Amino acid sequence: MNNMNQTLLIELLTEELPPKALAKLGAAFAAGIVNGLKARDFLEADSVATSFASPRRLAVSITKVRATSPDKAIREKVLPVSVALDANGNATAPLAKKLAALGFPELTVAELERAVDGKAESFFYTHTAAGSALHSGLQAALEESAAKLPIPKLMSYQRPDGTTVQFVRPAHSLIALHGAAVLPLTLLGLAASNTSLGHRFLMADGSKKIVIADADSYAATLASEGKVIASIEQRKEKIRAALLEKAGADQVLMPEALLDEVTALVEWPVVYECRFEDEFLAVPQECLILTMQTNQKYFALTDSAGKLRSRFLIVSNIETATPAAIVGGNERVVRPRLADAKFFFEQDKKKTLESRLPLLDKIVYHNKLGTQAARGERVAALAGHIAGLIGGDAALAIRAAKLSKADLVTDMVGEFPELQGIMGTYYARNDGEHEDVALAASEHYQPRFAGDSLPSTVTGTAVALADKLETLVGIWAIGLAPTGDKDPFALRRHALGVLRMLIEKRLAISIGALLSTAAQMFEFVAGFKDPSAEIYTFMIDRLRGILRERGFSPNEIEAVVAQNPDRLDDIVQRLEAVQAFAALPESASLAAANKRITNILKKNEEALTASGNVGVNPALLVDTAEKNLAAAVLRVQPLVDAAFAAGDFADTLKTLAQLRDDVDAFFNDVMVMAEDVALRNNRLALLSSLHGMMNRVADISKLAA
């Protein structure tokens, strides 16, 4: 390797960094330095950067970093010729002053380049600027990177010399190595060196400095001499593998967010097994899992059937052959939390969900929309109506909707808001409610996120639709529609949930009717204005996104969505039919013809209306091409109607392929806008009939390029 091109290492050692921000801080620290060096031309095209982040350090290593940036040819504009020369063509005082300011006082006019600059001529001078040393460019890049870090909250602290510094956490040392050479950099009052510190507890002397011989040996030296795995990804995968190994035949619950947070808390991760008393398994396992994950950062275990085990795993920052103290300490810590969960559960079961309903009248949903109790009445009425439309039991839906928010006033949900709905199901079962009512307590929140499952019962579906539609209409009506990236009431998620249920459960109900009925629930709210039309448009935009994710092209989607569908139960089947039609050799020609027909009919809307649009008069068919097209339409129409009535959208569109030759001949041979009004209107009527048949399934003109 060229001795001038070496691996660069920058490390900033600090007090413990905020774990939830560590990954972003590490990535931003590295990216800022890389971008700064790239902008200053210190990197090769194939330079590779590696980011490091541990609880006490941010670091980056970059291969093939130049010791000096390349010389650059710089073309400077000096002055316009009209200013640089006097009437006799001699250099003026302003030119001499400008050349001196540029650092070239000895230059003569003859040495300058004269070139057109816009509408006038100017003098230019091209010179070579020597490259700069790495430490100067890196100093600026380092400062820029530190200043732009996504720091959650700045901390002010004093350096030993009494100066005040602001950073995410107090910084203790800085490494800046180019190969084995220490670069003369400073940051946050620190001067760069080649030493760092290892693990706080696993080193015999935690204050002993570790010498990093060169930039390439950084990670290996920290691991072997300091008991620190600097790479956040390596630590995460080591934890994941150790958890799976310790779990054995059981399943380990390790959400990525928890795994990320634990990775950011340890430098040398070791997994140990702990246990709690079996008596706690009588508590709903969701409560136990949540308290272990949220409060203690522990990993719960379940058997192959998903039932919680009484053993759990912890990730420690200390490796020892005798972990009894660590295990015992963590078991003692978790026990009171589990006992609290058990207490809340037992206390909550003493009161029925129904008896809690009056408490909802004391919880304000929104000051313009009333209380949670008032909202519950609206959702219940709407759920009963929807249940009737989708073949459900209206009484069950109403009951489920009324009880669906009662768990909000339980002790367990008060302690763990994430359990709302889940606890409602447990408590409803404890109260002896119908299983559909119990399931709806949790299922009415579904889908909670992209890819989440939908309600499993008709009752749950009715309540879920009602809950989301009531939120959409109510919140939109009081002027809180989503704007930009702001959507505090998650209306986008609610709209997507409604759409998914209508599509995936193939519910044959009208979107417009649903929104209209939801709006009726607010008739007693002062100043209420029905926002249904705006919400429909909003939902159709979300629908496009759903369909794109299913793999349909924008043109295929527009062919169906442009018709402003009011039902979505067959929209996927229509799109699949459009997709199949688009693959036919006749599709391009028919799509172009349909687009042409659409434009003609739109321009002659008044003429068609005035003529009464009574249909095609065979006696007024003059040209052979229009006679053939009219005959073809009569022949194909019954086939199209039969296929459409049978729900065979693919065959409906495929049948249209028979018309291509007659349609092409018609537009080649027939003048639609004939001077004879009767002929013209008859031809428009023929096109109108054809247009209606061609667009039964979708607006195929949208397929035209």
N, C-alpha and C positions, 0 to 999 in steps of 0.2 A: 504494500500500500504506500502511496505517496506520503512522506512524513508530514507534509503540510495538511493532508486530509486525515483527520483523526476522529475518533468517537468523542462526542461531547457529553458530559454529565453535569446536570444541575440538580442539587438537592437542597430543599429548605426544611430544616428540622424544627418542629414546633411542639407546644403542649398539645394534648389530645384535641383533635379536630372534631367538629360536629359530625356524628356518624351518618346522618341522613343526607348530608351535603358532600361527603367525602368523594364519592365517585365523580360528581360534577366538578368539584374543585380540582381534582387530579387531572381530569381531561382538559379543563380550561387552562390550567397552569402549563401543561405540555403544549397545547395548541397555540397558546399565546407566544411562547418562545419559538416554536417551529415557524409560525407565520412571520414573526419579527425577523428571524434569520433569513427566511426565504425572500422576504421583501428587500433585504439588504444584500442578497446574492452571496450568502455564505454556504448554501447547501448545493449538493449535486442533485441531478435529476433522480438518482436512485438512492438518495439518503433515506434512511428508515428511522422513524421515531418510536420509542417505547415509553409509555407512560407508567409511572409508579405512584401508588398512593397507599399509605398505611395510616393507622391512627395518629402517628406523630410525624409524618413526613409527606411532602409532595416532591416528586422528582420526575425527571425525563432524561433519557439518553437518546442521542441522535448520531447515527453513523455518517461518516464521510462529510465532516464539517471542515470547511476551509479555514486555515489560519489567517488568511488575508483574502479579502474580496477582490475580484478581478478589476483591472484598470478599465475605465469606461471612456468612450469617446462622447464628448458633450458638445453639442452645437448650440451656441448662445446667440440670441439676437442682441445686436449692439444698439443701433439706432436707425431710424429711417434715413435714407440718403439725403432727403431734403433738409434734415437737421444736422447731419454729420458733415456736410460740405457747404461751403459758401458759394456765392455766385461765380467765383473763379475756379471752383473745383478743389479748393484747398480745405484741409481739415479744420473744423471749428473747435472752439473751446469746449462746447458740450461733449464732442467726441472724445477729446483728450480726458475730460473728467470721467466719462463713462468707462473708458478703457482702464483708467487707474482704479476705478471702483471694482472692476472685474478682476483686477490683479495683473493686467497686461499693459502697463503704461508705455512700454517700448514698441508696441505694435504700430505699424504704419498702415495707411489706407491700402496700399498695394497688397498687404498680407490678409486683408479681409475679403470675405466672399460677398459678392453683390448679387442679390436674388430678389425675385418678385415676392412680395409679402402682401397678399390680398390684392388691393388695387394699386398699391405703391411699391417702390423698391426699398429694401433695407439692407444694411450690412450685417453679416453673420460671421462668427468666428468659431471654428471647431478645434477643440483641444482635448487632450487626454487627462482625465482625472485619475490620480493614483488610487488604488484600492485601499481600504481601511483595515486596520488590525481587528481580529475577531473580538477582543475584549471590549472595544469601543462600541461596535454594533450590538454585541450581546448585552452590554450594560443597558442600552436603551430598550432592547427587546424584553429583558428581564423586568425592568421597571414597568413597561407597558403591560406585560402579562399579569404582574401582581396587582396593578391598579384596576384591571378589568375582571378580576376573579368574581364569580357569582357568590359573594359572601353574604350569608343570611343576616348577620349582625356584626358590625365592627366592634372590636374591643380595644380600649385604650390602656396602655401599660407603659411603665418607665424602664428604660435601659439602665444598666449599672452606672452609666455616666450622667444619669439624671434627665436625659432627653425623653420626650413622650413620643410613643409610636402607636399607630393604629393598624391593626390587622385582625384577621379572624380569631387568632389565638397568639399568645406570646411566642416569638421565634427565637431560637437559641443558637443555631449555626447554619452556615451556608457552604455548600460544596460547589466549586466550579472547576471542573477538570477538562482539559482538552488533551486527550491521551493521558499522559502521566503529569502534564504540566498544570500547575494551579494558575488560573487566570485572575488578574487583579480586579475582582468585582466586589461591589458592596450592595446590600439591600437591607432595609429596615434596621440600619445601624450596625449590621454585621459585615465583617470582612471575610471573603471567601478563603477556604482552606481545603484540605483533602481528608478531613476527619468527620466522623459522625458518631452517634451513640447507638448501642444495640437495645435489646429488650430490657425493660425496666426491672424485671424480676428474675429472669432466667440467667442473667449474667452474674458471675461471681462478684463483679464490681460494676454495678449499673452505671457508674459515672466514668468508667474507663473509656477513653476514646478509641474508636476503631479507625484505622488508617485504610483508606481506599487507595490502593496502589495506582490504579488507572481506571479510566471511565468504563472500560469493557468488563472489569471484574466487580463492578458495583453490586449487582444482585447476588452473585455467588459469595462475595465476602460478607455481606450482611447476613446471609443465611447461615454460613458456616461459623462465623465469628460472633455474630450478633443475635442469633436466634430470631431473625426478622425475615418474613417473606414479604418483600417490597411490592410485588405485583398484586394488585387487587384481584385480578382474574385468577391468578394461581391460588391465592388464598381461598377464594370462593369455591373453586373446583376441588380443592383439598377438603374443604368442609363438606361439600356435597358428597364426595366419595366416602368420607368417614361416617357421615350420617347413615348412608345406605348400608355400609358394612355393619354398623352397630345395630341397625334396625333388624337385620336378619330376615326372617320370614315375614315380619310385620311391615306395614306401610308407614313411611315417615311423611308427615305433613310439613312441607317446606315451601311455603309461598315465596316467590322471588323477592318480594319486598323485605320479608324477614331475613332471608338469606343475605341480601345486600347489606342490611343494617348490621347483622352479626359480623359479617366480613369486615365491616368498617370499625368494629370494636376490638378486634384482636390482631396481633402481629404474628403469633405462632399458635395457630388454632389446634386444639385437642378436644375430641368429643368424649364425654363421659355419660354413663347411663345412671339415671336416678329413678326413684319410685315414689308413689303416694299411696295412701290407704284405699283399698277397694271400695270402701263405703261411699267415697265421693263419686263413684261411677253411677250412683242413683240420680245424680244431677244431670240435666240435659248436657250431652257431651259438647255441644256448641259453646256452652258457657265455660266449660273447663278449658277447651282448646283456646278460646279467645283470651281468657285471663292468662294462660301460659304464654301465648304468643305476644300479647300486647304489653303485659306488665313485666314479664320476666325474660322475654326473648328466648323461650324454650321451644323445643320441637316435639310436638305430640306424636304418638304412635297409635295406629289402629291395626286391627287384624285384617285379614283378607276381605272380610265382609264390610269393612268400614267402621267397625265398632271400636270405640276408644279403649286403649289398654291403660293399665295403671302404672306403666313405666314411661319415662320420657327422656329425651336427650338434651344435653346442654353443651354449648361450645365454650370452652375455657381458654384463657390466654396463658395458662400455666401448664406445663408438661411435668408430670411427676409419676413415679412408680407407686406411690401410696396416695391415691386421690380421695381417700375416705373423708378427709376434712372438707374437701371441695364438694363432694357429693352430698355429705350430710348437711353442709351449710345451705346448699341450694334446695334440698328437700325441706329444710326448716323454713326457708323463705316462701316457698310456694304453698305450704300448708295453710297459712291464714287466708291467702287469697281464695283457695278452693273452699275453705270453710265459709267465707263470706258469700260465695256463689251459692253454696248449699243453703245458707240461712235465707238469702233473698228468695230462692226458689220455694222453700217451705213456707215462708211468710206470704208470698204472692198467691199460693194455691189456696189460702184461707178465704180469699175473696174471689167471686166469679167475675168474669169479664163484663157481664151485663151490669153488675153492681157498680162497676167503675165508670160506666158511660156518663153519669152526671159530671164527673171530674173533667171530661172533655170540654164542657161548657165554660171552663175557666181557662182554657188554653186558646189564645188568639192564633188563628191560622194566618190571617192577614187583616189589618185594620179596615180594609175596604171590602173584605169578603167574609168577615165574621169569625166565629170560633171553629175549633175542630169539630164540635158537636154539630154545628150548622152545616159544615162541609160534609160530615158523615151522612146527614139526611139527604143531601143532594146526590151523593155517590150511591146511596141505597136506592133511591128512586130510579136513578139512571141504570143501575145494575139490574134491577128487576125488569126494566123495559128491555134491556139488551138480552137478558136470559130468555125472554119470550121469543126474541128474534132468532136465537141460535139453538133453540130446542132444549133449553134448560128449565130448571124449576125456579120460577120468579121468587117464590117465598124463601127458598134457600139462599138465593143471591142477595135478597134484601137483608136477611139475617146476617149473612157473612159480611156484607158491606158495613152494617151497623157496628159489628164487633171488631172489624178489621184494624181499627186504630186504638182499641181499648188497652192494648199492652203498652202503649206509650206512657201510661201512668202507673206502671208496675215498678217495683224496686229494682228488678233485674235490668230492665231496659233503661231505667234511670242511671244505673251504673255503667251499662254497656249499650249505648244507643245502637251499635251495629247489630244487636240481636232483635231489633224490632221486627215483628212479623214472625220470626222463628219462635220467639217465646209465646206469641199469640196462638200459634198452633198447639204448643204443649199445653197451655192453659185452657184452650177450648176443649181439647180432648179430656183434660182433667174435669172440666165442667159437664162433660157428657154431651157436648154439642155433636151434631151430625158431622161425619168425617169430611164432607165437602166444605162445610163451614170452617172446620179446623184447618184444612189445607189452604183455603182461600186467605186465611190470616197472613200466611207467608207468601203464597203464590201471587197475591194481587200486586206485589212489588215487581214481579217478573215481567219481562226480562230486565234485570238490573243493569246490565252492561252488554256490550257487543258479544255475541256468541253465547249469552246466558240462555238457559232452557226456558221454555214457555210454560204457562200454567198447565197442569195435567188434567184438570177437570173442566167441565162446562161452566160450573159455578165459579171456579177460580178465574176462568177466562172472562166471564161477564163482569166480575168485580174489578179485574185488572184493567179491562177496557174502560169501565166507568171511572175508575180512579184517575187514569191518565187523561181521559177526555175532559173530566171536570177540571183538572189542573190546567190543561192547555187553554180551555175556553175562559176560565176564570182569571188566570194570571195574564193572559193576552189582553183581555178586556180592560184591565186596569192599567194598561200601558207598559207592561213589563215584558214585552216580546224580546227574544234574543237579539242582541246587537253586536256585530263583530265577533269577538271571542268571549263576550260576556253572556252568560246564560245561567244566572243564579238559581233558577227554579228547574233547571234541567229539562227545558221544554223540548230540546232536540232529542234527548233520550226518550222522553214520553212519546213524541211523535214516531220515532223509530219503533218503539214497543208496540204501538197501535198498528203500524203498518206490518210488522212481522207477524202479529197474531192474525190479521186479516188475510195475509198471503199464505202463511205456512199452515194455518188451520182451515184455509179455504172457506172462510165465512162469507156467505152470500148476502151481505148487508151493505147498504149504501153509506158511504163516507159522509155525504152531504146530510143524510137523515140523522146519522149519529151526532154530527156537530150541531145540527139544528135542535135536536132533543136535549143535548147537553146545555145549549144556550138557554133553553126554556127553564132549566133548573135555577137560573139566576134572575128570573123575572121580578123577584121582590127586592133585588139589590138595587139601591138608588143609583141612577145614572148609567145603568148597564147598557152597553151597545154591543150587539151581536158581532163578534169578530170571525164568524165561520168562514167567510170568503177568503180572508187573509190566511187563516190557519190552513185551509185547503191548499192554497198555493204553496205555503210553507211545507206541508206534508208531501206534496208532489215533488218538490225539490229534494226532499229526503229520500223519496221513492227512487229517484234517479240514482242516488248513491248506492242504495241497496241492490238495485239491478246491475249496476256496474260491478259490484263485488261478486255477483253471480256469474260474471264473465260475458255479459251481453255488451255489444258495441254501442257507442253513443247513437248511431243512426238507427239501429234496431230498437233501442229504448225509446227514441223520439217517435218512431212509427206507432208505438202503442200509447205512450204518455201524452203525445200531442192531442189525442182524442179526449183528454181530460176524463180519464176513467173514474166512474163513481163506485165501482166494485172492483175488488182486487183478487177475488177468489180464483179467477182463471187467468190472471195477468202473466204468470210464468208460462202457462201453456200457450198463450198468444205469442209471447216472445219466442218460444221455441219454434212455433210455426213460422214466424217471421224469419228466424234464423235459417230454417230449412228452405223457405221460399227464396231467400237471398242467395242460396247456393245454386239455384236453378239457372240454366243458361238464358231463360226468358225473362228473368227478374229485372235485369238492368233496363231492358227496353220498356217493360210494363211500368216500372217505377218512374222512368222519364216521362212516359205518356200520361201517367196519373198526375204527375206534377204539372204537366201542360194543361190537362183537363181542369185541375183545381184552379189554375190561374184564369183560364177562360171563363169558368163558371163564376168565379169571384167578380170578374169585370162585368159580367152580364147578369148579375143578381137581380137587378131591377127589371130587366127584360123578361126573365123567367117568371118572376112574380106577377108581372103585368099580364103575361100570357096565360096565367093560371097553372102553368106547368102540369098540364093534364096528361102528359105521357106522349109516347111516340105514335104519330099517325102514319100507318104503313103507306097510305096513298100519297104522302108527301116525300117518300123515299125515292130519289131520282137516280143518283149515281149507283153504279154496281157496288162500290166499296162500302157505301153507307147501308145498302141493302144487306150485304154480307155481314156487316158488323151487327146490324139489328137482329138478323137471324141467329148469329152466334150468341148474342146476349140472351135471346129467348131460349136457346138450347141449353146454355150453361147455367142460367139463373136457377132452375129447379135443383140442379146438382149442388150449387153453392148453398142454397137455402137448406137442403137436406143435411149437408155436411156440417153447416153452422149449427143447426138445431141439435145435431148429435154431439156437439162439442168437439168435433174433429176439426180444429182450426188449421192443422197442417194440410188436410185434404181440401179444406175451403180455399186456401191460397193456392194450392197446387192445381186445382181445377182452373184457376184464372190463367194459367200458362197456356191453355188452349186458345186464348183470345189474342195472343201476341200478333200473329200474322194479320188478322183482320183489323186490329187496332193500328198497326203500322201502315197498312194499305189505306185505311180511312184518312190518316193524317197526310199521307202522300198525295191522295187523289181528290180529297173533298175540301172545298172551301167552306169552313164552318160559318164564317160571317158573310153569308150570301146577301146580296142586295134585297132579294125577296124576303120580306119579314117572316112570312109563314114558313119558308124553307129554313131560314136561320133559326127560328124558334124550335122547329122540329129537330134540327140537328143538336141544338142545345139540350133539348129534352132527352135525346138519345145519349148524349154525353153525361147528363145528370143521372140517368138510369145506370149507365156503366160505372160512374163514379161511386154511386151508393153501393153497388155490388163489390167493387174492388176494395172498398174501405170498411167492409163488415168487421174484419178481424183487426185491422190496423191501417194506418195511413201509410200505404206503401210508397207514396211519393217521397217520404223522408229517407228512403233507401237510395234515392238518386244522388249521385255525387254532385 
